[in-house]
Amino acid sequence: MNWPRIAVDGFALSILFNAVVGLGFLLWPQAYSTLFPREIKEAAAPYVDRRDVRKMVLLLGLLYSVIFIWWGISAGLAGIKGFWPLFWTGYLEMTMVSISDFLILDCWMPGKVKHMIRGAEHCKAWERSEWLKTLAIPEHALCWPLLVCPVAALTVAGIGSLF
């Protein structure tokens, strides 16, 4: 495995991920409310435009496609071969993305953007302890390491092994 390459790619992908998700939130904040805790989701639901939700889903789909393409090209240029080296490279890089997502989008950003979600400005779920308990910690302690990172790593390793 190429540790410097993993660190650089993980850092770059973290920047890309947070920038694109943050920009998408600024463009369609109501659509992103569908990804938030239940209390916020229900309070904001009357103001959610389904076209904006489709745009958000398209943006996130394109983001993940770019990440997978980046991995494939980067791993090829770094000379990483074989299923398990590709798997662990993808897993570690996606873990770096998860950590940056947790720190930037889940710990720092919510208190600064709650006024952007119509209908949910005064929800208790915006409080840091509530946000961490209902969304951020379950997502980044369970969902990412047990589901998102392995699926992404298996995809990258599977595609990379074919070439």
N, CA, C and O of each residue as an XYZ file, in Angstrom:
652
protein
N       0.849     -1.180      0.000
C       0.000      0.000      0.000
C       0.892      1.240      0.000
O       2.008      1.227      0.520
N       0.390      2.268     -0.574
C       1.128      3.513     -0.720
C       0.576      4.523      0.295
O      -0.373      5.246     -0.006
N       1.167      4.573      1.498
C       0.638      5.393      2.593
C       0.605      6.886      2.282
O      -0.396      7.540      2.575
N       1.672      7.452      1.693
C       1.581      8.889      1.365
C       0.456      9.186      0.378
O      -0.225     10.206      0.487
N       0.271      8.294     -0.576
C      -0.784      8.492     -1.571
C      -2.165      8.402     -0.918
O      -3.070      9.167     -1.251
N      -2.316      7.457      0.018
C      -3.577      7.323      0.742
C      -3.880      8.601      1.515
O      -5.010      9.089      1.498
N      -2.870      9.141      2.192
C      -3.068     10.366      2.981
C      -3.428     11.548      2.085
O      -4.349     12.302      2.397
N      -2.718     11.712      0.991
C      -2.985     12.841      0.090
C      -4.355     12.700     -0.565
O      -5.128     13.657     -0.610
N      -4.652     11.513     -1.068
C      -5.958     11.296     -1.693
C      -7.087     11.448     -0.680
O      -8.112     12.061     -0.978
N      -6.905     10.896      0.507
C      -7.931     11.025      1.541
C      -8.193     12.471      1.901
O      -9.344     12.880      2.056
N      -7.136     13.243      2.032
C      -7.269     14.672      2.342
C      -7.961     15.407      1.195
O      -8.875     16.199      1.426
N      -7.531     15.148     -0.034
C      -8.126     15.810     -1.201
C      -9.592     15.427     -1.371
O     -10.429     16.281     -1.663
N      -9.903     14.150     -1.190
C     -11.299     13.712     -1.308
C     -12.157     14.309     -0.191
O     -13.330     14.613     -0.404
N     -11.576     14.475      0.988
C     -12.301     15.109      2.097
C     -12.655     16.545      1.757
O     -13.775     16.994      2.002
N     -11.694     17.263      1.191
C     -11.949     18.647      0.785
C     -13.035     18.685     -0.293
O     -13.968     19.483     -0.209
N     -12.910     17.830     -1.295
C     -13.898     17.772     -2.373
C     -15.283     17.444     -1.821
O     -16.259     18.121     -2.148
N     -15.371     16.420     -0.996
C     -16.653     15.991     -0.448
C     -17.317     17.111      0.346
O     -18.485     17.423      0.114
N     -16.589     17.713      1.273
C     -17.170     18.757      2.113
C     -17.526     19.999      1.303
O     -18.532     20.650      1.584
N     -16.723     20.333      0.313
C     -17.018     21.499     -0.517
C     -18.285     21.281     -1.340
O     -19.138     22.166     -1.408
N     -18.412     20.126     -1.955
C     -19.578     19.853     -2.800
C     -20.842     19.734     -1.953
O     -21.877     20.297     -2.311
N     -20.773     19.013     -0.839
C     -21.955     18.878      0.015
C     -22.338     20.237      0.604
O     -23.518     20.583      0.661
N     -21.341     21.004      1.039
C     -21.619     22.342      1.573
C     -22.226     23.260      0.532
O     -23.176     23.983      0.831
N     -21.701     23.246     -0.682
C     -22.251     24.066     -1.764
C     -23.678     23.626     -2.093
O     -24.561     24.461     -2.288
N     -23.897     22.322     -2.153
C     -25.248     21.820     -2.400
C     -26.217     22.275     -1.328
O     -27.364     22.613     -1.623
N     -25.759     22.287     -0.078
C     -26.619     22.759      1.008
C     -26.952     24.229      0.836
O     -28.087     24.639      1.076
N     -25.976     25.026      0.425
C     -26.240     26.453      0.215
C     -27.212     26.687     -0.941
O     -27.993     27.638     -0.907
N     -27.172     25.830     -1.963
C     -28.072     25.967     -3.106
C     -29.485     25.490     -2.793
O     -30.455     26.142     -3.179
N     -29.616     24.355     -2.094
C     -30.919     23.752     -1.827
C     -31.027     23.327     -0.366
O     -31.095     22.131     -0.085
N     -31.046     24.257      0.554
C     -31.068     23.878      1.973
C     -32.292     23.063      2.365
O     -32.186     22.144      3.178
N     -33.439     23.380      1.808
C     -34.648     22.627      2.165
C     -34.525     21.165      1.737
O     -34.994     20.276      2.448
N     -33.907     20.907      0.597
C     -33.738     19.530      0.132
C     -32.868     18.739      1.103
O     -33.145     17.570      1.373
N     -31.837     19.358      1.619
C     -30.944     18.673      2.554
C     -31.625     18.371      3.877
O     -31.168     17.506      4.624
N     -32.715     19.074      4.176
C     -33.428     18.783      5.421
C     -33.972     17.357      5.429
O     -34.260     16.816      6.496
N     -34.116     16.744      4.259
C     -34.585     15.359      4.192
C     -33.552     14.383      4.734
O     -33.874     13.222      4.983
N     -32.313     14.835      4.922
C     -31.241     13.995      5.451
C     -31.000     14.223      6.942
O     -30.130     13.584      7.535
N     -31.751     15.113      7.538
C     -31.529     15.518      8.926
C     -32.392     14.694      9.880
O     -33.208     13.887      9.433
N     -32.221     14.889     11.189
C     -33.038     14.148     12.161
C     -34.533     14.346     11.933
O     -34.959     15.337     11.340
N     -35.319     13.389     12.412
C     -36.754     13.337     12.161
C     -37.470     14.644     12.509
O     -38.315     15.103     11.740
N     -37.152     15.238     13.636
C     -37.841     16.471     14.056
C     -37.652     17.586     13.022
O     -38.607     18.285     12.683
N     -36.445     17.751     12.531
C     -36.163     18.779     11.518
C     -36.835     18.409     10.201
O     -37.424     19.258      9.532
N     -36.740     17.140      9.839
C     -37.340     16.665      8.589
C     -38.844     16.933      8.565
O     -39.378     17.408      7.562
N     -39.520     16.631      9.662
C     -40.964     16.830      9.724
C     -41.343     18.309      9.742
O     -42.329     18.704      9.120
N     -40.570     19.123     10.448
C     -40.876     20.558     10.513
C     -40.652     21.243      9.174
O     -41.369     22.184      8.834
N     -39.668     20.783      8.412
C     -39.331     21.413      7.133
C     -40.101     20.826      5.955
O     -40.101     21.406      4.869
N     -40.753     19.691      6.152
C     -41.412     18.972      5.049
C     -42.352     19.824      4.204
O     -42.332     19.689      2.981
N     -43.181     20.701      4.790
C     -44.091     21.479      3.928
C     -43.370     22.411      2.952
O     -43.964     22.846      1.965
N     -42.134     22.713      3.205
C     -41.394     23.660      2.371
C     -40.428     22.985      1.399
O     -39.742     23.668      0.639
N     -40.368     21.672      1.414
C     -39.422     20.942      0.565
C     -39.980     20.823     -0.847
O     -41.111     20.378     -1.044
N     -39.179     21.226     -1.822
C     -39.531     21.130     -3.237
C     -38.903     19.842     -3.783
O     -37.687     19.666     -3.703
N     -39.708     18.961     -4.327
C     -39.212     17.662     -4.811
C     -38.185     17.828     -5.941
O     -37.291     16.993     -6.078
N     -38.296     18.871     -6.737
C     -37.294     19.101     -7.790
C     -35.931     19.376     -7.174
O     -34.909     18.926     -7.692
N     -35.913     20.116     -6.064
C     -34.645     20.378     -5.382
C     -34.065     19.102     -4.778
O     -32.847     18.919     -4.753
N     -34.926     18.234     -4.298
C     -34.450     16.951     -3.759
C     -33.817     16.129     -4.876
O     -32.777     15.505     -4.668
N     -34.431     16.120     -6.057
C     -33.841     15.399     -7.195
C     -32.492     15.989     -7.569
O     -31.555     15.249     -7.865
N     -32.381     17.328     -7.560
C     -31.099     17.974     -7.853
C     -30.049     17.573     -6.828
O     -28.901     17.306     -7.184
N     -30.440     17.529     -5.543
C     -29.510     17.146     -4.486
C     -29.041     15.701     -4.693
O     -27.848     15.416     -4.585
N     -29.970     14.797     -4.988
C     -29.621     13.395     -5.206
C     -28.689     13.257     -6.413
O     -27.741     12.472     -6.374
N     -28.949     14.005     -7.474
C     -28.080     13.994     -8.651
C     -26.688     14.500     -8.290
O     -25.686     13.905     -8.685
N     -26.625     15.595     -7.542
C     -25.331     16.148     -7.127
C     -24.550     15.137     -6.297
O     -23.359     14.936     -6.532
N     -25.201     14.501     -5.334
C     -24.511     13.526     -4.487
C     -24.111     12.288     -5.294
O     -23.049     11.713     -5.054
N     -24.947     11.876     -6.240
C     -24.585     10.765     -7.110
C     -23.365     11.078     -7.963
O     -22.476     10.242     -8.122
N     -23.331     12.291     -8.509
C     -22.163     12.714     -9.290
C     -20.917     12.796     -8.405
O     -19.822     12.425     -8.828
N     -21.091     13.280     -7.183
C     -19.964     13.374     -6.252
C     -19.365     11.997     -5.999
O     -18.150     11.824     -6.097
N     -20.198     11.021     -5.676
C     -19.686      9.673     -5.427
C     -19.084      9.061     -6.689
O     -18.106      8.319     -6.598
N     -19.638      9.352     -7.858
C     -19.044      8.873     -9.111
C     -17.652      9.446     -9.313
O     -16.731      8.726     -9.699
N     -17.495     10.739     -9.053
C     -16.173     11.374     -9.178
C     -15.194     10.760     -8.189
O     -14.030     10.532     -8.518
N     -15.670     10.492     -6.971
C     -14.786      9.878     -5.968
C     -14.318      8.504     -6.450
O     -13.132      8.192     -6.339
N     -15.221      7.677     -6.984
C     -14.829      6.353     -7.464
C     -13.878      6.440     -8.650
O     -12.916      5.676     -8.729
N     -14.136      7.361     -9.570
C     -13.237      7.541    -10.714
C     -11.861      7.997    -10.224
O     -10.835      7.499    -10.686
N     -11.848      8.941     -9.290
C     -10.598      9.434     -8.707
C      -9.816      8.259     -8.122
O      -8.619      8.115     -8.373
N     -10.501      7.416     -7.337
C      -9.827      6.267     -6.741
C      -9.215      5.365     -7.793
O      -8.065      4.944     -7.670
N      -9.978      5.071     -8.817
C      -9.475      4.184     -9.860
C      -8.245      4.737    -10.546
O      -7.260      4.023    -10.735
N      -8.295      5.995    -10.916
C      -7.156      6.621    -11.588
C      -5.964      6.723    -10.642
O      -4.838      6.399    -11.019
N      -6.212      7.171     -9.424
C      -5.137      7.347     -8.452
C      -4.468      6.021     -8.108
O      -3.241      5.940     -8.048
N      -5.266      4.988     -7.884
C      -4.698      3.680     -7.548
C      -3.870      3.151     -8.711
O      -2.805      2.568     -8.508
N      -4.357      3.354     -9.920
C      -3.593      2.919    -11.083
C      -2.270      3.656    -11.209
O      -1.237      3.044    -11.479
N      -2.301      4.974    -11.014
C      -1.063      5.765    -11.088
C      -0.088      5.440     -9.959
O       1.126      5.543    -10.134
N      -0.619      5.048     -8.806
C       0.227      4.708     -7.653
C       0.733      3.274     -7.725
O       1.571      2.872     -6.917
N       0.238      2.506     -8.677
C       0.680      1.126     -8.823
C       0.079      0.182     -7.795
O       0.649     -0.876     -7.530
N      -1.048      0.535     -7.214
C      -1.704     -0.324     -6.237
C      -2.463     -1.406     -7.003
O      -3.353     -1.112     -7.802
N      -2.103     -2.642     -6.751
C      -2.697     -3.782     -7.463
C      -3.194     -4.808     -6.454
O      -2.689     -4.888     -5.335
N      -4.167     -5.573     -6.852
C      -4.690     -6.639     -6.019
C      -5.918     -6.195     -5.246
O      -6.074     -5.021     -4.910
N      -6.784     -7.157     -4.972
C      -8.058     -6.849     -4.337
C      -7.887     -6.228     -2.951
O      -8.448     -5.166     -2.682
N      -7.123     -6.874     -2.069
C      -7.036     -6.383     -0.692
C      -6.307     -5.058     -0.560
O      -6.768     -4.208      0.202
N      -5.189     -4.826     -1.257
C      -4.595     -3.476     -1.180
C      -5.544     -2.386     -1.678
O      -5.600     -1.297     -1.106
N      -6.294     -2.683     -2.752
C      -7.273     -1.717     -3.251
C      -8.407     -1.520     -2.244
O      -8.858     -0.397     -2.020
N      -8.861     -2.614     -1.642
C      -9.924     -2.524     -0.639
C      -9.501     -1.634      0.524
O     -10.220     -0.703      0.887
N      -8.337     -1.916      1.109
C      -7.914     -1.143      2.287
C      -7.584      0.298      1.942
O      -7.777      1.191      2.767
N      -7.088      0.536      0.734
C      -6.862      1.915      0.294
C      -8.185      2.667      0.241
O      -8.299      3.769      0.779
N      -9.182      2.074     -0.405
C     -10.503      2.706     -0.488
C     -11.144      2.886      0.875
O     -11.753      3.922      1.142
N     -11.015      1.890      1.737
C     -11.618      1.964      3.072
C     -10.984      3.091      3.883
O     -11.691      3.875      4.517
N      -9.663      3.173      3.863
C      -8.978      4.215      4.641
C      -9.277      5.609      4.105
O      -9.482      6.543      4.881
N      -9.304      5.753      2.803
C      -9.607      7.064      2.233
C     -11.043      7.471      2.538
O     -11.299      8.638      2.837
N     -11.984      6.536      2.468
C     -13.371      6.859      2.781
C     -13.527      7.134      4.278
O     -14.382      7.928      4.668
N     -12.729      6.502      5.105
C     -12.744      6.799      6.535
C     -12.279      8.237      6.782
O     -12.818      8.924      7.651
N     -11.295      8.684      6.031
C     -10.847     10.081      6.150
C     -11.972     11.034      5.745
O     -12.163     12.074      6.375
N     -12.709     10.682      4.703
C     -13.849     11.499      4.283
C     -14.902     11.530      5.399
O     -15.478     12.580      5.682
N     -15.147     10.390      6.022
C     -16.124     10.309      7.113
C     -15.717     11.190      8.288
O     -16.551     11.898      8.851
N     -14.456     11.151      8.657
C     -13.978     11.960      9.785
C     -14.123     13.446      9.479
O     -14.558     14.219     10.333
N     -13.761     13.845      8.267
C     -13.885     15.263      7.909
C     -15.358     15.675      7.837
O     -15.714     16.784      8.235
N     -16.207     14.790      7.333
C     -17.644     15.061      7.298
C     -18.173     15.254      8.722
O     -18.939     16.182      8.981
N     -17.770     14.394      9.623
C     -18.200     14.498     11.013
C     -17.760     15.826     11.628
O     -18.564     16.525     12.245
N     -16.489     16.171     11.461
C     -15.959     17.382     12.091
C     -16.522     18.668     11.477
O     -16.878     19.599     12.199
N     -16.599     18.714     10.156
C     -17.007     19.956      9.486
C     -18.522     20.051      9.339
O     -19.131     21.027      9.779
N     -19.123     19.054      8.729
C     -20.548     19.146      8.411
C     -21.457     18.785      9.584
O     -22.592     19.258      9.651
N     -20.978     17.958     10.502
C     -21.846     17.544     11.601
C     -21.543     18.214     12.934
O     -22.442     18.343     13.765
N     -20.324     18.639     13.161
C     -20.005     19.304     14.437
C     -19.987     20.828     14.306
O     -20.507     21.532     15.172
N     -19.398     21.330     13.239
C     -19.224     22.775     13.098
C     -20.409     23.461     12.419
O     -20.849     24.518     12.871
N     -20.927     22.879     11.351
C     -21.885     23.571     10.499
C     -23.322     23.694     11.025
O     -23.924     24.747     10.816
N     -23.912     22.700     11.689
C     -25.345     22.781     12.011
C     -25.778     24.041     12.764
O     -26.811     24.623     12.434
N     -25.035     24.461     13.736
C     -25.420     25.657     14.481
C     -25.387     26.921     13.650
O     -26.042     27.908     13.987
N     -24.632     26.900     12.572
C     -24.481     28.078     11.732
C     -25.517     28.152     10.613
O     -25.693     29.208     10.006
N     -26.206     27.041     10.333
C     -27.124     27.021      9.189
C     -28.572     26.766      9.558
O     -29.425     26.698      8.674
N     -28.871     26.624     10.838
C     -30.243     26.258     11.213
C     -31.268     27.288     10.768
O     -32.434     26.949     10.564
N     -30.851     28.546     10.613
C     -31.778     29.582     10.149
C     -32.127     29.438      8.666
O     -33.037     30.111      8.183
N     -31.413     28.563      7.932
C     -31.642     28.408      6.495
C     -32.740     27.398      6.176
O     -33.212     27.348      5.040
N     -33.156     26.596      7.149
C     -34.177     25.582      6.929
C     -35.513     26.130      7.419
O     -35.770     26.181      8.622
N     -36.357     26.538      6.480
C     -37.672     27.085      6.851
C     -38.510     26.045      7.581
O     -38.566     24.879      7.192
N     -39.154     26.492      8.638
C     -40.027     25.636      9.418
C     -39.333     24.913     10.552
O     -39.992     24.438     11.477
N     -38.009     24.820     10.495
C     -37.281     24.035     11.496
C     -36.322     24.884     12.322
O     -35.445     24.348     13.000
N     -36.480     26.192     12.270
C     -35.536     27.084     12.938
C     -35.450     26.860     14.449
O     -34.390     27.057     15.043
N     -36.542     26.455     15.066
C     -36.583     26.354     16.528
C     -36.658     24.916     17.020
O     -37.042     24.680     18.166
N     -36.305     23.967     16.193
C     -36.340     22.562     16.594
C     -35.251     22.260     17.617
O     -34.145     22.797     17.554
N     -35.591     21.398     18.550
C     -34.636     20.981     19.573
C     -33.484     20.175     18.952
O     -32.388     20.135     19.510
N     -33.727     19.542     17.818
C     -32.721     18.702     17.173
C     -31.489     19.489     16.710
O     -30.457     18.883     16.421
N     -31.572     20.814     16.633
C     -30.420     21.629     16.245
C     -29.401     21.743     17.371
O     -28.237     22.047     17.112
N     -29.813     21.507     18.618
C     -28.867     21.606     19.732
C     -27.754     20.584     19.531
O     -28.002     19.458     19.101
N     -26.537     20.986     19.844
C     -25.373     20.146     19.557
C     -25.515     18.735     20.133
O     -25.281     17.755     19.425
N     -25.895     18.621     21.406
C     -25.980     17.287     22.012
C     -27.058     16.438     21.336
O     -26.873     15.238     21.132
N     -28.163     17.055     20.996
C     -29.249     16.338     20.330
C     -28.832     15.929     18.913
O     -29.097     14.806     18.485
N     -28.181     16.844     18.190
C     -27.714     16.581     16.824
C     -26.729     15.417     16.821
O     -26.838     14.501     16.006
N     -25.770     15.464     17.736
C     -24.775     14.397     17.800
C     -25.415     13.059     18.161
O     -25.057     12.023     17.600
N     -26.354     13.085     19.091
C     -26.987     11.856     19.566
C     -27.901     11.226     18.512
O     -27.927     10.005     18.361
N     -28.644     12.051     17.791
C     -29.630     11.506     16.854
C     -29.111     11.310     15.433
O     -29.671     10.514     14.678
N     -28.051     12.022     15.058
C     -27.593     11.918     13.669
C     -26.104     11.602     13.557
O     -25.728     10.554     13.031
N     -25.268     12.492     14.042
C     -23.844     12.436     13.734
C     -23.143     11.199     14.273
O     -22.428     10.524     13.531
N     -23.333     10.892     15.539
C     -22.607      9.758     16.119
C     -23.102      8.427     15.551
O     -22.275      7.595     15.176
N     -24.415      8.190     15.470
C     -24.831      6.928     14.836
C     -24.359      6.805     13.378
O     -23.963      5.729     12.929
N     -24.408      7.916     12.660
C     -23.989      7.889     11.257
C     -22.512      7.571     11.116
O     -22.135      6.721     10.310
N     -21.670      8.248     11.892
C     -20.221      8.109     11.702
C     -19.589      7.031     12.565
O     -18.452      6.641     12.303
N     -20.281      6.535     13.583
C     -19.744      5.439     14.390
C     -20.247      4.084     13.914
O     -19.603      3.063     14.152
N     -21.396      4.071     13.244
C     -21.966      2.803     12.788
C     -22.121      2.730     11.269
O     -21.565      1.842     10.624
N     -22.874      3.662     10.710
C     -23.226      3.591      9.294
C     -22.003      3.685      8.375
O     -21.835      2.852      7.484
N     -21.167      4.674      8.582
C     -19.999      4.834      7.708
C     -19.021      3.660      7.847
O     -18.709      3.030      6.837
N     -18.520      3.333      9.055
C     -17.505      2.266      9.113
C     -18.036      0.871      8.794
O     -17.279      0.019      8.331
N     -19.324      0.625      9.033
C     -19.863     -0.718      8.812
C     -20.583     -0.886      7.482
O     -20.804     -2.014      7.040
N     -20.956      0.221      6.834
C     -21.717      0.114      5.587
C     -21.098      0.919      4.447
O     -20.726      0.351      3.420
N     -20.986      2.232      4.618
C     -20.535      3.100      3.523
C     -19.096      2.792      3.120
O     -18.819      2.565      1.942
N     -18.191      2.783      4.076
C     -16.771      2.535      3.758
C     -16.544      1.147      3.151
O     -15.838      1.042      2.148
N     -17.119      0.066      3.727
C     -16.907     -1.242      3.094
C     -17.514     -1.361      1.692
O     -16.908     -1.953      0.798
N     -18.706     -0.799      1.505
C     -19.318     -0.874      0.170
C     -18.480     -0.097     -0.841
O     -18.241     -0.570     -1.952
N     -18.036      1.096     -0.452
C     -17.187      1.886     -1.339
C     -15.876      1.145     -1.622
O     -15.425      1.087     -2.766
N     -15.275      0.584     -0.585
C     -14.011     -0.125     -0.757
C     -14.185     -1.373     -1.627
O     -13.339     -1.658     -2.474
N     -15.271     -2.113     -1.425
C     -15.533     -3.286     -2.264
C     -15.743     -2.890     -3.718
O     -15.277     -3.577     -4.627
N     -16.439     -1.792     -3.934
C     -16.663     -1.306     -5.297
C     -15.346     -0.956     -5.969
O     -15.075     -1.374     -7.095
N     -14.531     -0.179     -5.259
C     -13.236      0.230     -5.811
C     -12.344     -0.985     -6.051
O     -11.717     -1.097     -7.105
N     -12.286     -1.896     -5.075
C     -11.440     -3.079     -5.214
C     -11.934     -3.977     -6.348
O     -11.138     -4.524     -7.112
N     -13.246     -4.120     -6.446
C     -13.795     -4.939     -7.528
C     -13.508     -4.376     -8.894
O     -13.102     -5.097     -9.805
N     -13.722     -3.080     -9.033
C     -13.452     -2.422    -10.322
C     -11.956     -2.451    -10.620
O     -11.536     -2.763    -11.734
N     -11.157     -2.119     -9.600
C      -9.703     -2.110     -9.784
C      -9.132     -3.466    -10.102
O      -8.165     -3.564    -10.856
N      -9.703     -4.517     -9.548
C      -9.205     -5.879     -9.805
C      -9.478     -6.307    -11.245
O      -8.774     -7.157    -11.790
N     -10.500     -5.717    -11.856
C     -10.815     -6.067    -13.234
C      -9.775     -5.521    -14.210
O      -9.597     -6.051    -15.307
N      -9.102     -4.467    -13.798
C      -8.130     -3.839    -14.685
C      -6.789     -4.245    -14.279
O      -5.806     -3.831    -14.894
